[in-house]
């Protein structure tokens, strides 16, 4: 039985009322600040820092713990922790494992707010930030020095979709006792398990595919055994906790993740393959296609693809022309985020410090939702006609 099957069906939750035992297949949503001890002796253990249970609401209530346990199982991790958003998960991970004088290497294709936090906030604490190639592998060794503390990866990047050679990077990092962290939101824990490849920490914006309905902000961090105690101590210090209702919705999303993700994947492949030969299209940037520059790494490390990819036009259209195309879309909403049932589109020119073959071109990023695939194709086709 695989881990997702365990997440779906092996647990029930018990409560009692009027002398009768009530069993449900979903946890109750707890809300509270005070958590009662079973005994004075337990309270004394808490004073001494030797109590293993929850002592206050900021330690996370049962709904949060149920979600974290499910994520830990899917990630093959040692411990998982929920956060109020994806970027909150990123920020706390970076704060937990770095200190003044450290250097952090971040790949060029990381989520924009991640790079902004590193450049604008971490540097205020005398932490050096070095941006490295988005498709880096063993050559990361060239960037490592005595101050390098952490490597932050994102594979594929959620905007420009480069993939790193994680096995090679993990091997180099372990030799120098450097922590490796990855934002692995794109593929979800069903299609990608970075801790199995030697990465130390995996971060997910559960806002995306895990919750699935664009109505929850949530993040999750899963840590291997080596760094679990250090991260746990940090979280106890800052008293991190997450809204129980949001954790309930995320746990509910996990139950249907396999079915939804398969539908996103299949529809995205169909649309990407329709776009590839289109006369107006220059390149389709989808890690699961043979044409992707790091497709061999995707085949090695991933067991499936999600519904997020991008394409570029052959012609370098003006902002006004791009606006005409985007505003003509009817099935695709114009909005940030992705991973939900609603198809979305964004258009932007990206800049990279390293090599970037699409420099100066608008990347049209598509989040393929759960609408009828042919309807989405017809919408794109109709909007293409507005450019001629």
DRENSEDREN-112452 format. One line per field, with one value per residue: y, z, x of N, C-alpha, C, O in turn; residue number from 1. Coordinates in steps of 0.02 Angstrom, whole numbers. Example, Ala and Ser with C-alpha at 12.3 -4.5 7.8 and 13.67 -1.06 7.14 Angstrom:
2
n.yy = (-284|-112)
n.zz = (390|354)
n.xx = (660|642)
ca.yy = (-225|-53)
ca.zz = (390|357)
ca.xx = (615|684)
c.yy = (-165|2)
c.zz = (390|394)
c.xx = (660|645)
o.yy = (-166|57)
o.zz = (423|402)
o.xx = (712|670)
num = (1|2)
END
This chain:
388
n.yy = (-60|110|272|373|308|270|395|429|328|253|302|344|454|480|526|570|575|602|477|394|330|419|402|471|499|607|729|823|1000|1090|1228|1337|1409|1378|1225|1081|995|824|796|862|822|809|943|992|927|995|1123|1094|1070|943|883|798|825|939|1101|1222|1322|1377|1281|1204|1124|974|956|1021|941|820|849|878|755|678|741|718|581|566|632|555|595|650|739|853|1020|1139|1298|1470|1512|1483|1565|1601|1481|1466|1579|1553|1436|1479|1572|1488|1409|1489|1611|1765|1806|1693|1617|1606|1509|1534|1471|1541|1540|1542|1563|1725|1808|1734|1757|1895|1909|1853|1943|2069|2058|1952|1992|2103|2052|2023|1914|1835|1832|1734|1719|1585|1478|1424|1296|1217|1094|975|1069|1164|1158|1248|1366|1354|1392|1420|1487|1453|1405|1361|1294|1346|1281|1263|1163|1097|1273|1385|1478|1492|1363|1287|1147|1074|972|873|762|767|892|873|778|849|948|876|835|949|978|1058|1130|1078|1144|1138|1208|1122|1128|1119|986|916|806|684|660|685|664|738|719|586|590|643|774|892|968|995|1103|1153|1250|1234|1297|1283|1145|1053|1103|1150|1227|1363|1440|1442|1488|1417|1335|1209|1124|996|897|810|680|723|864|891|909|1032|1119|1100|1150|1285|1319|1298|1401|1518|1497|1442|1417|1357|1402|1304|1272|1296|1197|1086|1097|1081|951|885|914|838|710|697|724|642|606|731|788|703|731|868|852|772|853|966|913|882|1009|1072|995|1024|1157|1155|1132|1245|1383|1512|1499|1496|1421|1288|1270|1147|1033|896|869|810|911|996|1071|1007|884|753|748|770|653|561|598|626|567|606|743|912|1034|1153|1259|1345|1454|1532|1665|1669|1792|1949|2025|2183|2266|2310|2225|2102|2128|2132|1998|1933|1992|1945|1816|1702|1583|1568|1638|1794|1796|1777|1639|1461|1290|1267|1229|1315|1377|1478|1622|1705|1838|1884|1964|1890|1910|1847|1813|1726|1612|1623|1578|1637|1773|1937|1901|1879|1769|1663|1601|1459|1398|1251|1208|1120|1124|1083|1015|1039|1154|1246|1246|1297|1425|1478|1472|1560|1680|1689|1723|1855|1919|1924)
n.zz = (0|-45|14|-6|-8|125|184|140|189|312|439|576|677|845|963|1104|1162|1266|1321|1213|1089|958|795|663|491|464|549|696|702|798|911|1010|1151|1283|1337|1422|1552|1596|1723|1874|1880|1746|1709|1781|1715|1595|1635|1655|1531|1480|1436|1316|1251|1190|1255|1247|1144|1041|1008|911|865|862|730|649|680|625|488|469|500|395|284|315|301|163|111|151|263|419|508|496|469|482|408|396|264|101|79|210|262|191|237|376|374|319|417|527|503|477|516|567|462|385|221|92|-43|-181|-309|-471|-516|-415|-325|-333|-212|-121|-162|-144|-5|38|-20|30|168|239|212|292|412|400|317|179|13|-128|-296|-404|-550|-630|-680|-617|-566|-517|-528|-434|-335|-360|-305|-170|-7|149|222|173|208|176|42|-70|-167|-313|-403|-530|-571|-535|-628|-739|-755|-751|-708|-576|-549|-431|-360|-383|-325|-191|-153|-160|-65|55|81|129|237|218|221|124|42|-31|-133|-175|-236|-364|-415|-315|-168|-219|-346|-331|-228|-141|-24|-30|-124|-62|-20|113|168|126|50|35|-47|9|-25|-161|-260|-158|-70|-170|-210|-218|-106|14|112|142|204|206|287|274|358|365|471|522|534|601|742|767|692|753|881|853|807|922|997|931|936|833|744|656|576|622|543|413|404|410|288|202|231|188|53|22|16|-108|-195|-284|-387|-437|-476|-577|-676|-700|-749|-867|-948|-961|-1031|-1152|-1199|-1205|-1303|-1410|-1427|-1465|-1609|-1659|-1765|-1718|-1603|-1517|-1420|-1308|-1138|-1042|-919|-938|-1072|-1214|-1272|-1173|-1094|-981|-977|-961|-828|-765|-801|-730|-594|-564|-552|-619|-693|-664|-688|-732|-842|-973|-1118|-1263|-1384|-1562|-1624|-1563|-1470|-1433|-1275|-1284|-1379|-1313|-1209|-1277|-1316|-1189|-1127|-1207|-1173|-1111|-1041|-962|-811|-760|-654|-504|-422|-426|-466|-430|-464|-563|-719|-755|-812|-838|-894|-931|-939|-897|-800|-781|-682|-726|-865|-987|-1098|-1143|-1133|-1137|-1195|-1182|-1064|-1070|-947|-902|-797|-795|-767|-711|-809|-962|-1079|-1219|-1228|-1168|-1260|-1372|-1325|-1313|-1449|-1507|-1446|-1496|-1626|-1619|-1621|-1749)
n.xx = (43|32|93|0|-123|-129|-142|-269|-360|-335|-354|-459|-559|-593|-718|-819|-989|-1123|-1104|-1089|-980|-910|-862|-772|-722|-646|-545|-596|-619|-518|-515|-430|-344|-294|-228|-266|-180|-156|-117|-40|90|125|119|228|331|323|365|497|541|527|414|322|206|75|72|9|-101|-26|62|8|-139|-244|-295|-203|-92|-134|-134|2|59|10|71|205|213|187|298|404|477|554|495|358|294|167|125|69|68|142|257|282|324|443|516|529|604|726|763|777|890|1001|1129|1211|1347|1344|1331|1212|1164|1062|959|931|802|708|552|485|457|535|668|667|650|770|864|824|797|869|999|1011|1048|1179|1201|1261|1201|1203|1170|1140|1160|1009|995|1087|1212|1328|1428|1406|1494|1593|1550|1552|1611|1698|1601|1479|1319|1191|1094|975|850|744|645|553|576|444|409|498|543|663|768|860|1007|981|1030|1169|1197|1160|1253|1374|1347|1334|1463|1521|1445|1330|1170|1033|894|733|608|475|352|291|275|212|202|167|221|355|492|599|677|711|809|916|906|888|781|613|498|329|209|62|-51|-68|-82|-111|-212|-301|-414|-403|-435|-371|-231|-78|67|198|330|446|563|719|791|913|911|797|779|842|763|640|664|684|554|478|527|483|350|265|114|-34|-186|-324|-436|-393|-294|-375|-445|-337|-297|-411|-399|-286|-339|-402|-302|-225|-315|-357|-234|-191|-286|-257|-126|-142|-225|-143|-33|-97|-134|-9|56|-25|7|142|168|105|92|113|185|340|420|379|375|391|424|399|404|496|570|612|753|811|749|792|833|712|644|719|703|569|400|290|196|139|7|59|141|234|240|316|302|338|355|411|309|231|194|65|8|22|-64|-186|-197|-201|-312|-411|-434|-551|-585|-475|-426|-352|-229|-129|-43|-77|-123|-253|-429|-471|-423|-281|-188|-34|75|237|398|549|697|859|1004|1098|1125|998|882|767|770|706|587|410|346|214|126|37|-86|-160|-320|-465|-560|-648|-537|-534|-610|-525|-419|-485|-510|-380|-344|-436|-395|-266|-294|-325|-206|-160)
ca.yy = (0|170|319|412|266|276|461|430|284|209|334|375|499|462|574|541|622|569|407|357|344|444|394|503|487|669|754|881|1062|1117|1298|1350|1432|1336|1152|1055|939|769|794|910|796|828|1015|1001|906|1050|1175|1072|1059|871|859|788|844|1010|1137|1283|1322|1396|1221|1170|1079|907|959|1037|882|769|870|871|683|654|767|684|515|573|657|510|636|635|781|905|1076|1182|1370|1508|1521|1456|1608|1597|1420|1482|1627|1521|1388|1517|1601|1435|1376|1535|1662|1816|1781|1637|1630|1565|1505|1523|1465|1602|1534|1534|1605|1795|1829|1701|1796|1962|1903|1843|2003|2128|2047|1913|2031|2150|2016|2007|1850|1846|1797|1724|1689|1537|1456|1389|1226|1196|1026|964|1128|1206|1154|1308|1422|1338|1412|1405|1520|1430|1368|1333|1300|1348|1258|1258|1120|1152|1339|1391|1528|1478|1290|1251|1092|1064|903|871|710|793|947|844|744|901|983|833|833|1009|986|1115|1112|1087|1158|1144|1222|1068|1136|1106|917|890|747|623|650|706|655|761|691|522|605|669|843|892|1002|1005|1152|1155|1296|1193|1341|1263|1082|1015|1128|1137|1265|1434|1474|1432|1502|1369|1308|1152|1108|929|896|744|668|760|934|896|935|1102|1155|1095|1196|1353|1330|1304|1467|1571|1475|1439|1376|1372|1399|1235|1263|1290|1130|1039|1100|1053|879|863|917|782|649|694|751|598|610|798|800|665|769|926|829|750|910|1009|881|889|1078|1086|962|1062|1220|1147|1145|1304|1429|1573|1483|1483|1364|1268|1255|1098|984|829|862|795|972|1034|1061|961|831|691|751|761|582|525|616|637|514|636|816|948|1069|1220|1264|1410|1455|1598|1678|1679|1863|1988|2070|2240|2259|2321|2163|2051|2146|2111|1926|1913|2016|1908|1751|1697|1526|1578|1698|1827|1799|1741|1573|1406|1228|1261|1202|1367|1391|1546|1641|1766|1854|1926|1954|1875|1923|1800|1833|1678|1598|1620|1580|1674|1843|1986|1875|1867|1700|1655|1544|1433|1349|1214|1187|1060|1134|1040|1031|1067|1222|1286|1252|1344|1492|1500|1480|1621|1736|1694|1756|1928|1946|1928)
ca.zz = (0|-48|68|-17|14|198|201|125|219|368|504|595|733|895|1013|1141|1178|1297|1334|1151|1052|890|752|598|449|463|617|716|699|865|918|1080|1175|1339|1330|1490|1569|1629|1793|1898|1862|1676|1708|1805|1660|1547|1663|1649|1460|1468|1418|1243|1223|1176|1318|1234|1076|992|989|858|890|831|658|620|687|577|422|469|499|327|240|331|271|90|94|178|305|491|540|453|507|443|414|373|192|72|91|281|270|165|281|439|360|312|482|574|488|459|565|542|436|339|151|64|-116|-206|-382|-502|-536|-357|-316|-325|-141|-87|-178|-114|67|45|-39|67|240|266|207|349|467|378|283|109|-34|-193|-345|-446|-610|-619|-701|-590|-542|-478|-531|-376|-294|-373|-265|-98|32|220|252|142|258|151|-30|-81|-235|-335|-461|-577|-551|-551|-681|-799|-759|-753|-661|-552|-537|-358|-334|-384|-277|-123|-141|-147|-3|113|94|167|291|200|219|59|49|-97|-144|-220|-243|-432|-428|-255|-142|-256|-405|-320|-158|-139|32|-52|-167|-21|2|185|186|70|64|-11|-40|7|-58|-230|-275|-99|-53|-234|-227|-218|-52|75|111|188|185|245|284|297|374|378|541|542|550|632|811|763|667|804|935|828|804|990|1021|902|947|769|738|596|585|619|487|352|404|394|216|168|240|142|-14|12|1|-180|-233|-339|-442|-466|-508|-640|-724|-718|-789|-934|-986|-977|-1085|-1215|-1222|-1222|-1367|-1461|-1436|-1493|-1681|-1678|-1805|-1681|-1543|-1526|-1379|-1253|-1083|-999|-903|-959|-1144|-1236|-1293|-1116|-1089|-927|-976|-935|-755|-746|-807|-678|-525|-555|-575|-654|-704|-642|-741|-740|-891|-1007|-1189|-1290|-1454|-1609|-1633|-1501|-1469|-1387|-1217|-1306|-1412|-1261|-1172|-1319|-1310|-1121|-1113|-1249|-1143|-1074|-995|-916|-770|-755|-582|-478|-393|-472|-432|-415|-517|-613|-762|-747|-857|-825|-947|-902|-960|-839|-804|-741|-676|-764|-933|-994|-1171|-1161|-1114|-1179|-1220|-1134|-1050|-1054|-901|-898|-747|-825|-715|-720|-860|-1022|-1114|-1285|-1218|-1155|-1324|-1414|-1296|-1336|-1521|-1520|-1426|-1544|-1688|-1606|-1630|-1819)
ca.xx = (0|73|81|-61|-178|-130|-168|-340|-408|-320|-363|-523|-552|-642|-740|-875|-1042|-1179|-1089|-1080|-918|-923|-804|-779|-663|-608|-535|-633|-580|-509|-497|-420|-279|-274|-228|-265|-137|-190|-98|9|157|137|133|296|375|322|408|566|556|531|347|321|141|61|59|-29|-127|26|100|-27|-191|-246|-306|-137|-49|-156|-109|75|74|-4|123|268|209|194|365|455|518|557|444|329|267|122|134|11|72|203|314|296|363|510|549|548|658|787|781|795|954|1056|1148|1257|1410|1333|1315|1158|1161|995|955|905|731|664|493|505|460|592|728|660|664|842|901|803|793|925|1061|1013|1079|1248|1201|1275|1159|1235|1125|1176|1124|946|1002|1152|1221|1389|1471|1392|1554|1633|1524|1553|1669|1692|1543|1417|1280|1128|1080|903|835|674|651|566|555|373|398|537|541|727|775|928|1029|978|1074|1238|1202|1157|1317|1424|1329|1346|1535|1539|1395|1288|1098|999|822|702|537|455|279|266|257|179|237|148|263|424|511|669|716|738|866|970|893|875|718|567|446|272|153|1|-100|-76|-118|-133|-279|-334|-475|-387|-469|-332|-159|-47|132|221|402|463|634|746|807|973|897|730|782|860|705|589|682|669|482|454|547|440|281|230|54|-72|-259|-349|-483|-352|-263|-430|-457|-279|-301|-464|-370|-241|-377|-419|-245|-204|-364|-354|-169|-190|-326|-216|-69|-163|-249|-86|3|-135|-129|61|70|-61|42|210|173|67|134|126|222|411|439|336|421|357|476|383|412|565|603|638|826|829|699|823|831|642|628|754|685|498|356|233|199|80|-29|87|196|234|261|335|283|393|363|418|252|232|151|-5|-14|14|-125|-242|-202|-221|-380|-458|-446|-614|-583|-418|-425|-287|-217|-71|-51|-92|-138|-324|-474|-481|-364|-256|-134|6|122|290|468|590|769|899|1074|1138|1103|925|871|706|780|672|523|357|327|144|122|-31|-107|-215|-366|-506|-610|-641|-475|-547|-633|-465|-384|-523|-500|-314|-347|-473|-355|-211|-319|-327|-139|-145)
c.yy = (62|220|359|373|268|342|463|390|247|239|353|413|488|520|540|595|583|495|365|378|363|438|428|490|550|694|811|942|1092|1191|1313|1376|1386|1262|1123|996|885|768|850|888|813|902|1028|980|961|1107|1159|1058|986|841|855|809|918|1044|1198|1283|1339|1337|1182|1119|1017|908|974|976|827|785|859|797|655|678|731|614|518|592|609|549|612|676|834|958|1120|1256|1406|1523|1489|1498|1609|1535|1431|1526|1593|1470|1424|1547|1547|1410|1423|1584|1711|1786|1723|1663|1580|1568|1493|1520|1524|1599|1525|1581|1676|1819|1795|1741|1865|1960|1895|1908|2064|2119|2010|1952|2083|2118|1990|1935|1864|1803|1794|1688|1645|1512|1413|1315|1195|1123|1022|1026|1178|1207|1216|1367|1413|1361|1399|1435|1495|1385|1331|1344|1295|1335|1264|1222|1082|1219|1350|1445|1511|1404|1255|1199|1085|989|894|819|733|848|920|810|793|933|941|830|892|1024|1048|1091|1125|1092|1165|1163|1172|1068|1111|1036|884|828|682|608|664|701|673|733|623|530|635|741|841|918|1013|1052|1148|1215|1254|1232|1314|1197|1047|1037|1126|1182|1341|1473|1467|1455|1458|1346|1248|1140|1038|922|824|738|711|830|945|929|1010|1144|1156|1144|1268|1367|1335|1374|1522|1555|1478|1395|1398|1362|1329|1223|1256|1222|1077|1038|1070|976|849|863|859|718|642|715|707|605|678|808|763|702|832|906|812|807|956|979|891|959|1095|1056|994|1127|1212|1160|1208|1355|1490|1562|1468|1421|1352|1242|1212|1043|913|817|849|857|1012|1019|1012|903|766|690|742|687|541|536|620|578|540|711|848|985|1138|1218|1331|1401|1526|1604|1684|1753|1898|2041|2127|2225|2266|2258|2107|2064|2124|2036|1905|1933|1980|1840|1752|1640|1534|1643|1728|1837|1758|1676|1523|1344|1218|1236|1251|1378|1465|1559|1704|1777|1902|1912|1944|1891|1873|1824|1788|1669|1592|1631|1620|1747|1889|1963|1870|1792|1701|1592|1524|1385|1314|1185|1124|1070|1084|1062|1064|1138|1269|1297|1302|1415|1519|1515|1546|1683|1745|1734|1832|1961|1955|1991)
c.zz = (0|5|58|3|90|219|191|175|283|437|515|660|781|942|1051|1159|1207|1311|1273|1118|981|850|685|557|438|535|633|711|769|862|991|1095|1231|1322|1400|1497|1603|1704|1809|1878|1790|1670|1731|1752|1607|1571|1653|1577|1441|1448|1342|1211|1208|1242|1309|1161|1022|973|932|886|845|756|621|623|638|507|417|465|428|279|252|300|196|69|114|222|377|529|490|496|460|458|381|299|167|87|165|296|247|214|346|430|356|378|531|565|471|517|533|522|388|268|129|-12|-137|-282|-410|-516|-476|-362|-299|-252|-101|-99|-145|-40|78|34|6|143|268|264|263|410|449|352|208|64|-102|-239|-392|-503|-593|-635|-675|-567|-501|-478|-475|-329|-301|-330|-190|-66|106|253|224|190|228|76|-39|-155|-250|-402|-474|-545|-574|-603|-745|-806|-770|-697|-641|-546|-462|-327|-330|-331|-206|-105|-124|-79|59|131|137|223|280|194|150|71|-20|-91|-196|-235|-310|-440|-372|-229|-178|-312|-392|-245|-150|-81|14|-96|-128|1|75|204|123|91|12|5|-48|-20|-127|-236|-214|-76|-114|-255|-223|-163|15|62|164|160|229|233|311|301|385|451|565|567|586|701|811|741|719|861|915|830|874|1018|994|909|882|774|676|609|574|559|421|347|387|319|177|173|195|70|-28|-8|-74|-225|-293|-400|-476|-505|-574|-694|-747|-766|-860|-977|-1006|-1033|-1152|-1243|-1243|-1290|-1425|-1477|-1475|-1568|-1704|-1710|-1765|-1622|-1559|-1486|-1325|-1198|-1032|-984|-927|-1034|-1162|-1252|-1234|-1106|-1035|-921|-948|-859|-729|-749|-751|-609|-512|-582|-612|-660|-678|-701|-755|-790|-926|-1081|-1208|-1362|-1498|-1617|-1565|-1500|-1419|-1327|-1236|-1339|-1360|-1221|-1212|-1312|-1242|-1106|-1154|-1219|-1102|-1024|-942|-877|-769|-680|-562|-444|-446|-432|-415|-474|-574|-653|-757|-797|-831|-885|-920|-936|-897|-853|-758|-739|-718|-835|-936|-1067|-1191|-1141|-1163|-1208|-1164|-1126|-1032|-1011|-893|-839|-776|-769|-734|-770|-918|-1063|-1181|-1280|-1206|-1219|-1369|-1390|-1318|-1410|-1540|-1502|-1470|-1606|-1680|-1618|-1704|-1851)
c.xx = (45|51|17|-123|-185|-161|-244|-380|-393|-333|-436|-512|-609|-656|-797|-925|-1100|-1167|-1078|-1014|-936|-859|-818|-716|-622|-599|-582|-588|-577|-490|-488|-350|-253|-280|-220|-217|-178|-175|-49|79|174|154|204|347|380|367|482|587|560|463|342|256|135|42|16|-50|-76|70|68|-76|-197|-257|-241|-92|-68|-131|-34|95|64|51|190|270|219|264|421|504|519|506|421|296|226|135|76|12|136|263|332|337|435|549|573|603|725|810|806|866|1011|1069|1197|1324|1403|1324|1260|1162|1089|995|915|830|684|604|514|509|516|656|726|674|739|880|886|806|853|990|1067|1046|1149|1252|1210|1231|1194|1186|1165|1130|1063|950|1066|1152|1284|1434|1456|1452|1598|1612|1534|1618|1655|1631|1477|1380|1221|1122|1004|888|761|673|586|547|484|358|434|557|608|729|848|943|1035|1024|1146|1247|1203|1223|1372|1411|1346|1420|1557|1490|1353|1216|1070|924|793|629|513|380|254|240|217|217|218|196|337|439|585|710|745|800|924|962|870|805|677|511|391|228|90|-58|-117|-114|-145|-202|-324|-391|-465|-422|-433|-260|-127|20|150|295|411|539|657|768|865|957|830|732|797|799|649|602|668|594|451|471|501|366|240|168|15|-146|-286|-395|-446|-318|-315|-442|-399|-279|-355|-438|-324|-278|-390|-361|-227|-251|-360|-290|-164|-229|-289|-160|-90|-186|-191|-44|-32|-129|-58|79|32|-24|108|213|137|114|155|173|296|432|387|382|385|407|463|389|485|604|632|712|848|779|728|824|760|623|660|724|610|457|295|243|135|49|-2|145|189|251|280|311|345|407|370|364|262|188|78|-33|-25|-50|-187|-252|-230|-293|-433|-475|-511|-614|-528|-427|-356|-273|-156|-92|-69|-109|-211|-364|-483|-417|-347|-200|-99|52|174|357|510|663|804|971|1119|1111|1027|907|810|709|744|606|472|345|253|138|49|-37|-168|-258|-404|-563|-600|-580|-486|-572|-574|-425|-419|-515|-433|-313|-381|-431|-293|-234|-321|-259|-121|-175)
o.yy = (67|213|377|402|268|345|495|415|211|206|375|404|487|558|487|652|535|455|307|437|327|467|415|472|548|681|845|937|1115|1213|1302|1366|1360|1240|1140|952|899|742|881|929|830|921|1072|1011|973|1136|1203|1038|969|780|904|811|955|1018|1224|1247|1317|1342|1134|1076|1010|865|944|961|791|740|834|780|615|639|717|592|477|571|620|538|561|652|856|944|1136|1274|1376|1546|1470|1472|1618|1537|1409|1511|1603|1460|1402|1548|1560|1393|1400|1595|1698|1746|1706|1722|1521|1622|1446|1561|1552|1651|1504|1632|1686|1847|1824|1755|1890|2004|1926|1926|2105|2168|2033|1946|2104|2153|1942|1900|1901|1743|1845|1633|1665|1525|1372|1275|1151|1095|1061|1034|1229|1252|1235|1414|1460|1350|1369|1413|1514|1333|1278|1396|1247|1371|1268|1247|1039|1222|1328|1456|1515|1385|1199|1206|1089|948|905|830|722|850|942|815|782|944|968|823|887|1078|1087|1039|1178|1050|1195|1136|1178|1016|1082|1026|830|801|631|550|655|731|630|726|604|484|651|768|793|892|1037|1042|1141|1229|1241|1203|1322|1194|1015|996|1101|1176|1378|1532|1483|1443|1460|1339|1238|1145|1022|940|782|787|734|853|1002|972|1048|1197|1206|1175|1308|1421|1372|1401|1567|1595|1512|1342|1452|1319|1298|1170|1216|1193|1027|984|1038|942|796|818|835|677|586|722|733|609|682|834|789|703|847|939|835|811|982|1015|906|968|1130|1087|992|1148|1256|1197|1223|1369|1518|1610|1433|1374|1398|1198|1237|1010|874|760|875|858|1058|961|978|876|727|637|710|662|492|489|619|544|502|739|815|969|1179|1180|1370|1347|1574|1553|1703|1774|1878|2097|2118|2178|2232|2240|2070|2017|2099|2012|1866|1894|1983|1809|1798|1648|1510|1696|1692|1881|1712|1661|1540|1346|1166|1222|1230|1388|1509|1512|1749|1730|1953|1856|1983|1885|1858|1852|1809|1714|1560|1685|1637|1781|1882|2001|1858|1756|1734|1537|1565|1338|1344|1143|1081|1030|1049|1121|1112|1180|1326|1352|1344|1462|1577|1565|1582|1732|1801|1773|1868|2022|1990|2003)
o.zz = (41|36|106|29|117|267|230|202|306|487|469|693|761|960|1031|1170|1177|1312|1278|1118|947|868|654|584|407|577|587|716|795|818|1031|1056|1227|1296|1435|1454|1634|1744|1765|1861|1775|1631|1703|1744|1579|1530|1645|1563|1392|1445|1307|1149|1213|1279|1358|1120|965|926|907|926|797|721|570|575|612|470|367|430|404|237|205|275|167|17|97|219|394|578|447|552|405|514|343|272|206|107|183|340|280|231|367|475|384|394|572|613|454|560|478|558|354|256|146|-41|-112|-315|-376|-526|-485|-397|-255|-233|-53|-52|-122|-14|124|74|18|179|315|309|279|455|478|365|178|77|-130|-223|-418|-502|-548|-608|-707|-551|-454|-432|-469|-288|-255|-319|-152|-92|122|306|249|211|251|49|-17|-199|-204|-451|-435|-498|-629|-619|-799|-856|-796|-646|-683|-539|-433|-275|-280|-298|-165|-48|-78|-40|109|189|176|253|326|165|121|105|-64|-49|-255|-246|-312|-470|-382|-264|-168|-326|-437|-204|-151|-87|40|-104|-157|36|96|250|72|143|-48|63|-103|-35|-150|-218|-217|-64|-109|-311|-224|-172|68|9|222|100|282|177|366|255|411|488|622|616|599|716|850|769|728|887|955|852|884|1058|1032|889|878|805|648|649|522|528|379|293|354|289|125|125|167|31|-85|-46|-100|-285|-347|-457|-538|-561|-622|-752|-807|-817|-907|-1036|-1062|-1077|-1202|-1303|-1293|-1330|-1482|-1535|-1513|-1590|-1764|-1685|-1776|-1593|-1607|-1514|-1298|-1209|-986|-1029|-937|-1057|-1129|-1247|-1245|-1109|-1043|-867|-915|-829|-678|-704|-728|-569|-454|-628|-634|-635|-671|-759|-786|-781|-911|-1102|-1174|-1396|-1474|-1618|-1517|-1525|-1369|-1328|-1208|-1327|-1364|-1203|-1182|-1304|-1237|-1076|-1138|-1238|-1063|-969|-886|-906|-776|-648|-597|-438|-505|-370|-387|-527|-628|-624|-756|-822|-804|-922|-890|-959|-850|-909|-704|-787|-741|-862|-893|-1095|-1250|-1134|-1224|-1241|-1106|-1175|-985|-1037|-878|-832|-781|-730|-769|-772|-920|-1079|-1198|-1323|-1230|-1231|-1401|-1430|-1338|-1432|-1583|-1539|-1480|-1634|-1729|-1626|-1721|-1910)
o.xx = (90|-2|-17|-170|-240|-200|-279|-430|-437|-324|-470|-461|-667|-611|-820|-907|-1124|-1214|-1060|-996|-974|-807|-870|-664|-569|-642|-606|-527|-627|-454|-534|-303|-198|-331|-171|-214|-229|-214|-19|122|232|198|238|399|433|404|523|644|591|456|355|251|184|0|-12|-21|-82|110|97|-57|-160|-230|-226|-57|-25|-110|-8|142|103|74|226|322|255|288|479|565|490|477|459|272|247|155|38|-39|179|316|390|381|482|606|630|644|774|870|850|900|1065|1027|1222|1353|1451|1310|1263|1164|1057|1026|871|798|627|606|556|560|540|693|777|708|767|924|930|816|885|1032|1123|1069|1173|1301|1171|1223|1212|1163|1217|1070|1064|913|1095|1100|1293|1475|1490|1459|1634|1651|1524|1673|1603|1610|1424|1405|1203|1143|973|911|719|699|567|507|465|299|406|586|609|695|893|898|1088|1054|1181|1298|1244|1246|1411|1458|1370|1438|1604|1493|1341|1202|1082|894|824|592|530|350|199|187|190|260|251|211|378|404|629|770|798|839|976|1004|837|774|702|479|405|213|68|-110|-174|-173|-197|-245|-381|-416|-514|-439|-461|-232|-145|28|121|319|388|575|620|765|865|987|810|691|767|786|615|556|644|573|403|433|482|323|189|169|28|-166|-273|-393|-464|-314|-299|-449|-408|-263|-346|-453|-321|-251|-388|-370|-215|-227|-359|-291|-135|-209|-289|-149|-59|-169|-191|-21|0|-120|-48|114|54|-23|127|257|137|168|209|198|311|459|357|424|353|431|509|381|530|666|671|732|899|768|692|817|749|590|632|718|589|479|253|292|84|64|-37|193|144|272|262|300|399|465|338|374|297|148|35|-91|-74|-85|-235|-309|-277|-331|-492|-525|-522|-641|-535|-436|-306|-301|-136|-151|-76|-110|-229|-336|-503|-364|-390|-169|-131|66|158|370|507|686|780|997|1172|1079|996|917|802|658|751|572|489|336|231|145|5|2|-221|-236|-378|-609|-550|-573|-452|-557|-573|-400|-387|-514|-428|-285|-358|-431|-270|-196|-319|-255|-73|-167)
num = (1|2|3|4|5|6|7|8|9|10|11|12|13|14|15|16|17|18|19|20|21|22|23|24|25|26|27|28|29|30|31|32|33|34|35|36|37|38|39|40|41|42|43|44|45|46|47|48|49|50|51|52|53|54|55|56|57|58|59|60|61|62|63|64|65|66|67|68|69|70|71|72|73|74|75|76|77|78|79|80|81|82|83|84|85|86|87|88|89|90|91|92|93|94|95|96|97|98|99|100|101|102|103|104|105|106|107|108|109|110|111|112|113|114|115|116|117|118|119|120|121|122|123|124|125|126|127|128|129|130|131|132|133|134|135|136|137|138|139|140|141|142|143|144|145|146|147|148|149|150|151|152|153|154|155|156|157|158|159|160|161|162|163|164|165|166|167|168|169|170|171|172|173|174|175|176|177|178|179|180|181|182|183|184|185|186|187|188|189|190|191|192|193|194|195|196|197|198|199|200|201|202|203|204|205|206|207|208|209|210|211|212|213|214|215|216|217|218|219|220|221|222|223|224|225|226|227|228|229|230|231|232|233|234|235|236|237|238|239|240|241|242|243|244|245|246|247|248|249|250|251|252|253|254|255|256|257|258|259|260|261|262|263|264|265|266|267|268|269|270|271|272|273|274|275|276|277|278|279|280|281|282|283|284|285|286|287|288|289|290|291|292|293|294|295|296|297|298|299|300|301|302|303|304|305|306|307|308|309|310|311|312|313|314|315|316|317|318|319|320|321|322|323|324|325|326|327|328|329|330|331|332|333|334|335|336|337|338|339|340|341|342|343|344|345|346|347|348|349|350|351|352|353|354|355|356|357|358|359|360|361|362|363|364|365|366|367|368|369|370|371|372|373|374|375|376|377|378|379|380|381|382|383|384|385|386|387|388)
END
